[in-house]
Amino acid sequence: MNRFALMLLNIAAALYLFANGILGITRDRGGDFGAMVRTIFGRGDFSNVLILLLAVCGIAAGIFMLLSLFRVDVPITDIILLVFIVLWLIFIVIVDIIRPLQGGVNFLQYLTQLATHLMVLGALALATRRYGS
């Protein structure tokens, strides 16, 4: 049963990252990556490039999480996931700590968002050999 729960968590986090990556690539540059970058830099060309870069990283992280789940051994998977864990920690600080300080926050929406981001962080850590299984 433990293996099933781990698999479900990894699939959910991979889909979350993949979907936010796709949203970041779209014309509106939406999703959580867009929210993070606009919190710091506002709108503009630099923001759009940074959102695209993070979106591609999100898609790659989702793919590497799925590869690690199905035990496909790619030598650089742990390094890429470790880099994305650091990026995700920065993302949590910006979106879940700095952005709420800038304006009013609905507490329940904030908790929902924070919980989602922490679950993705946990799933990323579990997908690596160093912190996971």
ABEGO torsion letter per residue (X at the ends): XAAAAAAAAAAAAAAAAAAAAAAAABAAGBEAAAAAAAAAAEBEAAAAAAAAAAAAAAAAAAAAAAAAAAGBBBAAAAAAAAAAAAAAAAAAAAAAAAAAAABBBBAAAAAAAAAAAAAAAAAAAAABAAABX
